Amino acid sequence: MRSTNSASAGWSGRSRSLQNPGQGTKLAHLGGLVLYEHAVAASPEGRLLPLHGLRARFDRGDRVHSLCLTKPDGGGDRAKFPHRPDPATSSQDSVRLFDEEEVRDFEMKINEAAAQEKAFRAGLAEQLAGKQEELAGARKDTTRLTAAEQSHTDVRDHNRTDPRRQKALANLTATRSQWQDTTGR
């Protein structure tokens, strides 16, 4: 039964990761924007936006470029990337400045990751069906379990009927009796 349980446990874990892949591994970051395999966060503490159906759009500004992240339902978030220092702040405050190309490149990374997520989600039903078939096959295939159980039964029967066992038990009983007679214990 061990092979069936391990197959079942393995499928169960893979099934859960297919149904709810979470954020996935970190792919890249720019400023406070973090791109994961299956999600984007507008800041390290920010809420995760699933990549499925997400669209990133670059907006140019006078002092700050923005990446607008739009979900299919219209919600989303915006990440800001300053490209010119703000005259209202002191010159001693060091703020990282981002050029337009690196922000646009990150926009492309997000949109590419969203396209990959769309392809992943499109094949998800097929992958789940395949894993369910694999599980059903593992549950049906009990030949190794049956063979192991039969081998165990054969060994127990052989040991129970082995004449050497009877002789060894008789010798053990005699030796114990002799020991008790000699030592009183």
CNS distance restraints for C-alpha pairs under 8 A (distance, minus, plus):
assign (resid   1 and name CA) (resid   5 and name CA) 6.33 0.50 0.50
assign (resid   1 and name CA) (resid 142 and name CA) 7.42 0.50 0.50
assign (resid   1 and name CA) (resid 145 and name CA) 5.62 0.50 0.50
assign (resid   2 and name CA) (resid   6 and name CA) 6.14 0.50 0.50
assign (resid   2 and name CA) (resid 145 and name CA) 7.68 0.50 0.50
assign (resid   3 and name CA) (resid   7 and name CA) 6.07 0.50 0.50
assign (resid   3 and name CA) (resid 138 and name CA) 7.79 0.50 0.50
assign (resid   3 and name CA) (resid 145 and name CA) 7.58 0.50 0.50
assign (resid   4 and name CA) (resid   8 and name CA) 5.99 0.50 0.50
assign (resid   4 and name CA) (resid 138 and name CA) 5.73 0.50 0.50
assign (resid   4 and name CA) (resid 139 and name CA) 5.50 0.50 0.50
assign (resid   4 and name CA) (resid 141 and name CA) 7.90 0.50 0.50
assign (resid   4 and name CA) (resid 142 and name CA) 7.60 0.50 0.50
assign (resid   5 and name CA) (resid   9 and name CA) 5.99 0.50 0.50
assign (resid   6 and name CA) (resid  10 and name CA) 5.96 0.50 0.50
assign (resid   7 and name CA) (resid  11 and name CA) 6.06 0.50 0.50
assign (resid   7 and name CA) (resid 135 and name CA) 6.67 0.50 0.50
assign (resid   7 and name CA) (resid 138 and name CA) 6.30 0.50 0.50
assign (resid   8 and name CA) (resid  12 and name CA) 5.98 0.50 0.50
assign (resid   8 and name CA) (resid 135 and name CA) 6.03 0.50 0.50
assign (resid   8 and name CA) (resid 138 and name CA) 7.53 0.50 0.50
assign (resid   8 and name CA) (resid 139 and name CA) 7.71 0.50 0.50
assign (resid   9 and name CA) (resid  13 and name CA) 6.30 0.50 0.50
assign (resid  10 and name CA) (resid  14 and name CA) 6.32 0.50 0.50
assign (resid  11 and name CA) (resid  15 and name CA) 5.81 0.50 0.50
assign (resid  11 and name CA) (resid 131 and name CA) 6.38 0.50 0.50
assign (resid  11 and name CA) (resid 132 and name CA) 7.75 0.50 0.50
assign (resid  11 and name CA) (resid 134 and name CA) 7.86 0.50 0.50
assign (resid  11 and name CA) (resid 135 and name CA) 6.40 0.50 0.50
assign (resid  12 and name CA) (resid  16 and name CA) 6.16 0.50 0.50
assign (resid  13 and name CA) (resid  17 and name CA) 6.28 0.50 0.50
assign (resid  14 and name CA) (resid  18 and name CA) 6.15 0.50 0.50
assign (resid  15 and name CA) (resid  19 and name CA) 6.12 0.50 0.50
assign (resid  15 and name CA) (resid 128 and name CA) 6.48 0.50 0.50
assign (resid  15 and name CA) (resid 131 and name CA) 7.09 0.50 0.50
assign (resid  16 and name CA) (resid  20 and name CA) 5.93 0.50 0.50
assign (resid  16 and name CA) (resid  21 and name CA) 7.51 0.50 0.50
assign (resid  17 and name CA) (resid  21 and name CA) 4.66 0.50 0.50
assign (resid  17 and name CA) (resid  22 and name CA) 7.66 0.50 0.50
assign (resid  18 and name CA) (resid 124 and name CA) 6.82 0.50 0.50
assign (resid  18 and name CA) (resid 127 and name CA) 7.93 0.50 0.50
assign (resid  18 and name CA) (resid 128 and name CA) 7.20 0.50 0.50
assign (resid  19 and name CA) (resid 124 and name CA) 7.82 0.50 0.50
assign (resid  21 and name CA) (resid  38 and name CA) 7.17 0.50 0.50
assign (resid  22 and name CA) (resid  38 and name CA) 6.75 0.50 0.50
assign (resid  22 and name CA) (resid  39 and name CA) 7.87 0.50 0.50
assign (resid  23 and name CA) (resid  36 and name CA) 5.86 0.50 0.50
assign (resid  23 and name CA) (resid  37 and name CA) 6.23 0.50 0.50
assign (resid  23 and name CA) (resid  38 and name CA) 4.88 0.50 0.50
assign (resid  23 and name CA) (resid  39 and name CA) 5.11 0.50 0.50
assign (resid  23 and name CA) (resid  40 and name CA) 7.89 0.50 0.50
assign (resid  23 and name CA) (resid  48 and name CA) 7.73 0.50 0.50
assign (resid  23 and name CA) (resid  50 and name CA) 7.73 0.50 0.50
assign (resid  24 and name CA) (resid  36 and name CA) 5.69 0.50 0.50
assign (resid  24 and name CA) (resid  37 and name CA) 4.74 0.50 0.50
assign (resid  24 and name CA) (resid  38 and name CA) 5.60 0.50 0.50
assign (resid  24 and name CA) (resid  39 and name CA) 7.47 0.50 0.50
assign (resid  25 and name CA) (resid  36 and name CA) 5.42 0.50 0.50
assign (resid  25 and name CA) (resid  37 and name CA) 5.59 0.50 0.50
assign (resid  26 and name CA) (resid  34 and name CA) 7.33 0.50 0.50
assign (resid  26 and name CA) (resid  35 and name CA) 6.07 0.50 0.50
assign (resid  26 and name CA) (resid  36 and name CA) 4.28 0.50 0.50
assign (resid  26 and name CA) (resid  37 and name CA) 6.52 0.50 0.50
assign (resid  27 and name CA) (resid  34 and name CA) 7.89 0.50 0.50
assign (resid  27 and name CA) (resid  35 and name CA) 5.58 0.50 0.50
assign (resid  27 and name CA) (resid  36 and name CA) 5.15 0.50 0.50
assign (resid  27 and name CA) (resid  37 and name CA) 6.44 0.50 0.50
assign (resid  28 and name CA) (resid  34 and name CA) 6.12 0.50 0.50
assign (resid  28 and name CA) (resid  35 and name CA) 5.21 0.50 0.50
assign (resid  28 and name CA) (resid  36 and name CA) 7.08 0.50 0.50
assign (resid  29 and name CA) (resid  33 and name CA) 5.52 0.50 0.50
assign (resid  29 and name CA) (resid  34 and name CA) 4.31 0.50 0.50
assign (resid  29 and name CA) (resid  35 and name CA) 5.78 0.50 0.50
assign (resid  30 and name CA) (resid  34 and name CA) 6.60 0.50 0.50
assign (resid  30 and name CA) (resid 103 and name CA) 7.77 0.50 0.50
assign (resid  30 and name CA) (resid 106 and name CA) 7.22 0.50 0.50
assign (resid  31 and name CA) (resid  81 and name CA) 7.16 0.50 0.50
assign (resid  32 and name CA) (resid  42 and name CA) 6.07 0.50 0.50
assign (resid  32 and name CA) (resid  43 and name CA) 4.42 0.50 0.50
assign (resid  32 and name CA) (resid  44 and name CA) 6.36 0.50 0.50
assign (resid  32 and name CA) (resid  79 and name CA) 7.41 0.50 0.50
assign (resid  33 and name CA) (resid  40 and name CA) 7.24 0.50 0.50
assign (resid  33 and name CA) (resid  41 and name CA) 5.76 0.50 0.50
assign (resid  33 and name CA) (resid  42 and name CA) 4.49 0.50 0.50
assign (resid  33 and name CA) (resid  43 and name CA) 5.22 0.50 0.50
assign (resid  33 and name CA) (resid  44 and name CA) 7.39 0.50 0.50
assign (resid  33 and name CA) (resid  79 and name CA) 6.57 0.50 0.50
assign (resid  34 and name CA) (resid  40 and name CA) 5.71 0.50 0.50
assign (resid  34 and name CA) (resid  41 and name CA) 5.15 0.50 0.50
assign (resid  34 and name CA) (resid  42 and name CA) 6.48 0.50 0.50
assign (resid  34 and name CA) (resid  43 and name CA) 6.67 0.50 0.50
assign (resid  34 and name CA) (resid  44 and name CA) 6.98 0.50 0.50
assign (resid  35 and name CA) (resid  39 and name CA) 6.44 0.50 0.50
assign (resid  35 and name CA) (resid  40 and name CA) 4.66 0.50 0.50
assign (resid  35 and name CA) (resid  41 and name CA) 6.64 0.50 0.50
assign (resid  35 and name CA) (resid 110 and name CA) 6.93 0.50 0.50
assign (resid  36 and name CA) (resid  40 and name CA) 5.78 0.50 0.50
assign (resid  37 and name CA) (resid 113 and name CA) 6.93 0.50 0.50
assign (resid  37 and name CA) (resid 117 and name CA) 7.71 0.50 0.50
assign (resid  38 and name CA) (resid  50 and name CA) 6.03 0.50 0.50
assign (resid  38 and name CA) (resid  51 and name CA) 5.38 0.50 0.50
assign (resid  38 and name CA) (resid  52 and name CA) 7.41 0.50 0.50
assign (resid  38 and name CA) (resid 113 and name CA) 7.78 0.50 0.50
assign (resid  38 and name CA) (resid 114 and name CA) 7.88 0.50 0.50
assign (resid  38 and name CA) (resid 117 and name CA) 6.40 0.50 0.50
assign (resid  39 and name CA) (resid  48 and name CA) 5.99 0.50 0.50
assign (resid  39 and name CA) (resid  49 and name CA) 5.35 0.50 0.50
assign (resid  39 and name CA) (resid  50 and name CA) 4.23 0.50 0.50
assign (resid  39 and name CA) (resid  51 and name CA) 4.73 0.50 0.50
assign (resid  39 and name CA) (resid  52 and name CA) 7.97 0.50 0.50
assign (resid  40 and name CA) (resid  48 and name CA) 5.54 0.50 0.50
assign (resid  40 and name CA) (resid  49 and name CA) 5.15 0.50 0.50
assign (resid  40 and name CA) (resid  50 and name CA) 6.44 0.50 0.50
assign (resid  40 and name CA) (resid  51 and name CA) 6.59 0.50 0.50
assign (resid  41 and name CA) (resid  45 and name CA) 7.87 0.50 0.50
assign (resid  41 and name CA) (resid  46 and name CA) 5.63 0.50 0.50
assign (resid  41 and name CA) (resid  47 and name CA) 5.87 0.50 0.50
assign (resid  41 and name CA) (resid  48 and name CA) 4.68 0.50 0.50
assign (resid  41 and name CA) (resid  49 and name CA) 6.17 0.50 0.50
assign (resid  42 and name CA) (resid  46 and name CA) 5.65 0.50 0.50
assign (resid  42 and name CA) (resid  47 and name CA) 7.21 0.50 0.50
assign (resid  42 and name CA) (resid  48 and name CA) 7.55 0.50 0.50
assign (resid  42 and name CA) (resid  77 and name CA) 6.79 0.50 0.50
assign (resid  42 and name CA) (resid  78 and name CA) 6.92 0.50 0.50
assign (resid  42 and name CA) (resid  79 and name CA) 5.79 0.50 0.50
assign (resid  43 and name CA) (resid  47 and name CA) 7.77 0.50 0.50
assign (resid  49 and name CA) (resid  54 and name CA) 7.81 0.50 0.50
assign (resid  49 and name CA) (resid  71 and name CA) 7.58 0.50 0.50
assign (resid  49 and name CA) (resid  76 and name CA) 7.26 0.50 0.50
assign (resid  50 and name CA) (resid  54 and name CA) 6.93 0.50 0.50
assign (resid  50 and name CA) (resid  71 and name CA) 7.96 0.50 0.50
assign (resid  51 and name CA) (resid 113 and name CA) 7.14 0.50 0.50
assign (resid  51 and name CA) (resid 114 and name CA) 4.90 0.50 0.50
assign (resid  51 and name CA) (resid 117 and name CA) 6.29 0.50 0.50
assign (resid  52 and name CA) (resid 114 and name CA) 5.84 0.50 0.50
assign (resid  52 and name CA) (resid 115 and name CA) 7.88 0.50 0.50
assign (resid  52 and name CA) (resid 117 and name CA) 5.59 0.50 0.50
assign (resid  52 and name CA) (resid 118 and name CA) 5.61 0.50 0.50
assign (resid  52 and name CA) (resid 121 and name CA) 7.63 0.50 0.50
assign (resid  53 and name CA) (resid  71 and name CA) 6.15 0.50 0.50
assign (resid  53 and name CA) (resid  72 and name CA) 5.42 0.50 0.50
assign (resid  53 and name CA) (resid 114 and name CA) 6.66 0.50 0.50
assign (resid  53 and name CA) (resid 118 and name CA) 6.97 0.50 0.50
assign (resid  54 and name CA) (resid  69 and name CA) 6.66 0.50 0.50
assign (resid  54 and name CA) (resid  70 and name CA) 5.60 0.50 0.50
assign (resid  54 and name CA) (resid  71 and name CA) 4.64 0.50 0.50
assign (resid  54 and name CA) (resid  72 and name CA) 6.26 0.50 0.50
assign (resid  54 and name CA) (resid 111 and name CA) 7.64 0.50 0.50
assign (resid  54 and name CA) (resid 114 and name CA) 6.14 0.50 0.50
assign (resid  55 and name CA) (resid  68 and name CA) 7.99 0.50 0.50
assign (resid  55 and name CA) (resid  69 and name CA) 5.70 0.50 0.50
assign (resid  55 and name CA) (resid  70 and name CA) 5.19 0.50 0.50
assign (resid  55 and name CA) (resid  71 and name CA) 6.56 0.50 0.50
assign (resid  55 and name CA) (resid 110 and name CA) 7.79 0.50 0.50
assign (resid  55 and name CA) (resid 111 and name CA) 6.15 0.50 0.50
assign (resid  55 and name CA) (resid 114 and name CA) 7.30 0.50 0.50
assign (resid  56 and name CA) (resid  67 and name CA) 6.29 0.50 0.50
assign (resid  56 and name CA) (resid  68 and name CA) 5.57 0.50 0.50
assign (resid  56 and name CA) (resid  69 and name CA) 4.62 0.50 0.50
assign (resid  56 and name CA) (resid  70 and name CA) 6.43 0.50 0.50
assign (resid  56 and name CA) (resid 107 and name CA) 5.75 0.50 0.50
assign (resid  56 and name CA) (resid 108 and name CA) 7.87 0.50 0.50
assign (resid  56 and name CA) (resid 110 and name CA) 6.47 0.50 0.50
assign (resid  56 and name CA) (resid 111 and name CA) 6.03 0.50 0.50
assign (resid  57 and name CA) (resid  67 and name CA) 5.51 0.50 0.50
assign (resid  57 and name CA) (resid  68 and name CA) 5.12 0.50 0.50
assign (resid  57 and name CA) (resid  69 and name CA) 6.60 0.50 0.50
assign (resid  57 and name CA) (resid 107 and name CA) 6.59 0.50 0.50
assign (resid  58 and name CA) (resid  65 and name CA) 7.35 0.50 0.50
assign (resid  58 and name CA) (resid  66 and name CA) 5.88 0.50 0.50
assign (resid  58 and name CA) (resid  67 and name CA) 4.74 0.50 0.50
assign (resid  58 and name CA) (resid  68 and name CA) 6.46 0.50 0.50
assign (resid  58 and name CA) (resid 103 and name CA) 7.56 0.50 0.50
assign (resid  58 and name CA) (resid 104 and name CA) 6.42 0.50 0.50
assign (resid  58 and name CA) (resid 107 and name CA) 6.63 0.50 0.50
assign (resid  59 and name CA) (resid  65 and name CA) 5.81 0.50 0.50
assign (resid  59 and name CA) (resid  66 and name CA) 5.04 0.50 0.50
assign (resid  59 and name CA) (resid  67 and name CA) 6.21 0.50 0.50
assign (resid  59 and name CA) (resid  68 and name CA) 7.33 0.50 0.50
assign (resid  60 and name CA) (resid  64 and name CA) 7.11 0.50 0.50
assign (resid  60 and name CA) (resid  65 and name CA) 4.74 0.50 0.50
assign (resid  60 and name CA) (resid  66 and name CA) 6.52 0.50 0.50
assign (resid  61 and name CA) (resid  65 and name CA) 5.01 0.50 0.50
assign (resid  61 and name CA) (resid  66 and name CA) 7.37 0.50 0.50
assign (resid  62 and name CA) (resid  84 and name CA) 7.84 0.50 0.50
assign (resid  63 and name CA) (resid  82 and name CA) 5.77 0.50 0.50
assign (resid  63 and name CA) (resid  83 and name CA) 5.67 0.50 0.50
assign (resid  63 and name CA) (resid  84 and name CA) 4.92 0.50 0.50
assign (resid  63 and name CA) (resid  85 and name CA) 7.06 0.50 0.50
assign (resid  63 and name CA) (resid  86 and name CA) 7.14 0.50 0.50
assign (resid  64 and name CA) (resid  80 and name CA) 6.24 0.50 0.50
assign (resid  64 and name CA) (resid  81 and name CA) 5.37 0.50 0.50
assign (resid  64 and name CA) (resid  82 and name CA) 4.02 0.50 0.50
assign (resid  64 and name CA) (resid  83 and name CA) 5.60 0.50 0.50
assign (resid  64 and name CA) (resid  84 and name CA) 7.04 0.50 0.50
assign (resid  65 and name CA) (resid  80 and name CA) 5.93 0.50 0.50
assign (resid  65 and name CA) (resid  81 and name CA) 5.04 0.50 0.50
assign (resid  65 and name CA) (resid  82 and name CA) 6.02 0.50 0.50
assign (resid  65 and name CA) (resid  83 and name CA) 6.80 0.50 0.50
assign (resid  65 and name CA) (resid 100 and name CA) 7.29 0.50 0.50
assign (resid  65 and name CA) (resid 103 and name CA) 7.69 0.50 0.50
assign (resid  66 and name CA) (resid  78 and name CA) 6.54 0.50 0.50
assign (resid  66 and name CA) (resid  79 and name CA) 5.56 0.50 0.50
assign (resid  66 and name CA) (resid  80 and name CA) 4.55 0.50 0.50
assign (resid  66 and name CA) (resid  81 and name CA) 5.89 0.50 0.50
assign (resid  67 and name CA) (resid  78 and name CA) 5.68 0.50 0.50
assign (resid  67 and name CA) (resid  79 and name CA) 5.25 0.50 0.50
assign (resid  67 and name CA) (resid  80 and name CA) 6.63 0.50 0.50
assign (resid  67 and name CA) (resid 103 and name CA) 7.59 0.50 0.50
assign (resid  67 and name CA) (resid 107 and name CA) 6.89 0.50 0.50
assign (resid  68 and name CA) (resid  76 and name CA) 7.53 0.50 0.50
assign (resid  68 and name CA) (resid  77 and name CA) 6.13 0.50 0.50
assign (resid  68 and name CA) (resid  78 and name CA) 4.49 0.50 0.50
assign (resid  68 and name CA) (resid  79 and name CA) 6.57 0.50 0.50
assign (resid  69 and name CA) (resid  76 and name CA) 5.33 0.50 0.50
assign (resid  69 and name CA) (resid  77 and name CA) 5.23 0.50 0.50
assign (resid  69 and name CA) (resid  78 and name CA) 5.88 0.50 0.50
assign (resid  69 and name CA) (resid  79 and name CA) 7.98 0.50 0.50
assign (resid  70 and name CA) (resid  74 and name CA) 5.97 0.50 0.50
assign (resid  70 and name CA) (resid  75 and name CA) 5.87 0.50 0.50
assign (resid  70 and name CA) (resid  76 and name CA) 4.56 0.50 0.50
assign (resid  70 and name CA) (resid  77 and name CA) 6.78 0.50 0.50
assign (resid  71 and name CA) (resid  75 and name CA) 5.34 0.50 0.50
assign (resid  71 and name CA) (resid  76 and name CA) 5.35 0.50 0.50
assign (resid  81 and name CA) (resid  97 and name CA) 7.05 0.50 0.50
assign (resid  81 and name CA) (resid  98 and name CA) 5.93 0.50 0.50
assign (resid  81 and name CA) (resid 103 and name CA) 7.59 0.50 0.50
assign (resid  82 and name CA) (resid  96 and name CA) 7.37 0.50 0.50
assign (resid  82 and name CA) (resid  97 and name CA) 5.29 0.50 0.50
assign (resid  82 and name CA) (resid  98 and name CA) 5.96 0.50 0.50
assign (resid  83 and name CA) (resid  97 and name CA) 4.65 0.50 0.50
assign (resid  83 and name CA) (resid  98 and name CA) 4.93 0.50 0.50
assign (resid  83 and name CA) (resid  99 and name CA) 5.82 0.50 0.50
assign (resid  83 and name CA) (resid 100 and name CA) 7.62 0.50 0.50
assign (resid  84 and name CA) (resid  97 and name CA) 6.52 0.50 0.50
assign (resid  85 and name CA) (resid  95 and name CA) 7.50 0.50 0.50
assign (resid  85 and name CA) (resid  97 and name CA) 7.50 0.50 0.50
assign (resid  87 and name CA) (resid  91 and name CA) 7.92 0.50 0.50
assign (resid  89 and name CA) (resid  93 and name CA) 7.02 0.50 0.50
assign (resid  98 and name CA) (resid 102 and name CA) 6.87 0.50 0.50
assign (resid  98 and name CA) (resid 103 and name CA) 6.98 0.50 0.50
assign (resid  99 and name CA) (resid 103 and name CA) 6.72 0.50 0.50
assign (resid 100 and name CA) (resid 104 and name CA) 6.10 0.50 0.50
assign (resid 101 and name CA) (resid 105 and name CA) 5.96 0.50 0.50
assign (resid 102 and name CA) (resid 106 and name CA) 6.17 0.50 0.50
assign (resid 103 and name CA) (resid 107 and name CA) 6.24 0.50 0.50
assign (resid 104 and name CA) (resid 108 and name CA) 6.38 0.50 0.50
assign (resid 105 and name CA) (resid 109 and name CA) 6.36 0.50 0.50
assign (resid 106 and name CA) (resid 110 and name CA) 6.26 0.50 0.50
assign (resid 107 and name CA) (resid 111 and name CA) 6.28 0.50 0.50
assign (resid 108 and name CA) (resid 112 and name CA) 5.98 0.50 0.50
assign (resid 109 and name CA) (resid 113 and name CA) 6.06 0.50 0.50
assign (resid 110 and name CA) (resid 114 and name CA) 6.09 0.50 0.50
assign (resid 111 and name CA) (resid 115 and name CA) 6.23 0.50 0.50
assign (resid 112 and name CA) (resid 116 and name CA) 6.28 0.50 0.50
assign (resid 113 and name CA) (resid 117 and name CA) 6.09 0.50 0.50
assign (resid 114 and name CA) (resid 118 and name CA) 6.18 0.50 0.50
assign (resid 115 and name CA) (resid 119 and name CA) 6.38 0.50 0.50
assign (resid 116 and name CA) (resid 120 and name CA) 6.12 0.50 0.50
assign (resid 117 and name CA) (resid 121 and name CA) 6.07 0.50 0.50
assign (resid 118 and name CA) (resid 122 and name CA) 6.07 0.50 0.50
assign (resid 119 and name CA) (resid 123 and name CA) 6.39 0.50 0.50
assign (resid 120 and name CA) (resid 124 and name CA) 6.15 0.50 0.50
assign (resid 121 and name CA) (resid 125 and name CA) 7.79 0.50 0.50
assign (resid 123 and name CA) (resid 127 and name CA) 6.24 0.50 0.50
assign (resid 124 and name CA) (resid 128 and name CA) 6.12 0.50 0.50
assign (resid 125 and name CA) (resid 129 and name CA) 6.15 0.50 0.50
assign (resid 126 and name CA) (resid 130 and name CA) 6.19 0.50 0.50
assign (resid 127 and name CA) (resid 131 and name CA) 6.22 0.50 0.50
assign (resid 128 and name CA) (resid 132 and name CA) 6.14 0.50 0.50
assign (resid 129 and name CA) (resid 133 and name CA) 6.28 0.50 0.50
assign (resid 130 and name CA) (resid 134 and name CA) 6.19 0.50 0.50
assign (resid 131 and name CA) (resid 135 and name CA) 6.15 0.50 0.50
assign (resid 132 and name CA) (resid 136 and name CA) 6.17 0.50 0.50
assign (resid 133 and name CA) (resid 137 and name CA) 6.11 0.50 0.50
assign (resid 134 and name CA) (resid 138 and name CA) 6.18 0.50 0.50
assign (resid 135 and name CA) (resid 139 and name CA) 6.15 0.50 0.50
assign (resid 136 and name CA) (resid 140 and name CA) 6.20 0.50 0.50
assign (resid 137 and name CA) (resid 141 and name CA) 6.06 0.50 0.50
assign (resid 138 and name CA) (resid 142 and name CA) 7.76 0.50 0.50
assign (resid 142 and name CA) (resid 146 and name CA) 6.02 0.50 0.50
assign (resid 143 and name CA) (resid 147 and name CA) 6.07 0.50 0.50
assign (resid 144 and name CA) (resid 148 and name CA) 6.12 0.50 0.50
assign (resid 145 and name CA) (resid 149 and name CA) 6.16 0.50 0.50
assign (resid 146 and name CA) (resid 150 and name CA) 6.13 0.50 0.50
assign (resid 147 and name CA) (resid 151 and name CA) 6.11 0.50 0.50
assign (resid 148 and name CA) (resid 152 and name CA) 6.15 0.50 0.50
assign (resid 149 and name CA) (resid 153 and name CA) 6.22 0.50 0.50
assign (resid 150 and name CA) (resid 154 and name CA) 6.11 0.50 0.50
assign (resid 151 and name CA) (resid 155 and name CA) 6.22 0.50 0.50
assign (resid 152 and name CA) (resid 156 and name CA) 6.26 0.50 0.50
assign (resid 153 and name CA) (resid 157 and name CA) 6.11 0.50 0.50
assign (resid 154 and name CA) (resid 158 and name CA) 6.04 0.50 0.50
assign (resid 155 and name CA) (resid 159 and name CA) 6.10 0.50 0.50
assign (resid 156 and name CA) (resid 160 and name CA) 6.05 0.50 0.50
assign (resid 157 and name CA) (resid 161 and name CA) 6.21 0.50 0.50
assign (resid 158 and name CA) (resid 162 and name CA) 5.82 0.50 0.50
assign (resid 159 and name CA) (resid 165 and name CA) 7.09 0.50 0.50
assign (resid 160 and name CA) (resid 165 and name CA) 7.39 0.50 0.50
assign (resid 161 and name CA) (resid 165 and name CA) 7.62 0.50 0.50
assign (resid 162 and name CA) (resid 166 and name CA) 7.08 0.50 0.50
assign (resid 163 and name CA) (resid 167 and name CA) 6.42 0.50 0.50
assign (resid 164 and name CA) (resid 168 and name CA) 6.01 0.50 0.50
assign (resid 165 and name CA) (resid 169 and name CA) 6.11 0.50 0.50
assign (resid 166 and name CA) (resid 170 and name CA) 6.23 0.50 0.50
assign (resid 167 and name CA) (resid 171 and name CA) 6.21 0.50 0.50
assign (resid 168 and name CA) (resid 172 and name CA) 6.12 0.50 0.50
assign (resid 169 and name CA) (resid 173 and name CA) 6.19 0.50 0.50
assign (resid 170 and name CA) (resid 174 and name CA) 6.23 0.50 0.50
assign (resid 171 and name CA) (resid 175 and name CA) 6.06 0.50 0.50
assign (resid 172 and name CA) (resid 176 and name CA) 6.11 0.50 0.50
assign (resid 173 and name CA) (resid 177 and name CA) 6.23 0.50 0.50
assign (resid 174 and name CA) (resid 178 and name CA) 6.17 0.50 0.50
assign (resid 175 and name CA) (resid 179 and name CA) 6.09 0.50 0.50
assign (resid 176 and name CA) (resid 180 and name CA) 6.13 0.50 0.50
assign (resid 177 and name CA) (resid 181 and name CA) 6.13 0.50 0.50
assign (resid 178 and name CA) (resid 182 and name CA) 6.11 0.50 0.50
assign (resid 179 and name CA) (resid 183 and name CA) 5.94 0.50 0.50
assign (resid 179 and name CA) (resid 184 and name CA) 7.67 0.50 0.50
assign (resid 179 and name CA) (resid 185 and name CA) 7.46 0.50 0.50
assign (resid 180 and name CA) (resid 184 and name CA) 4.91 0.50 0.50
assign (resid 180 and name CA) (resid 185 and name CA) 4.84 0.50 0.50
assign (resid 181 and name CA) (resid 185 and name CA) 7.61 0.50 0.50
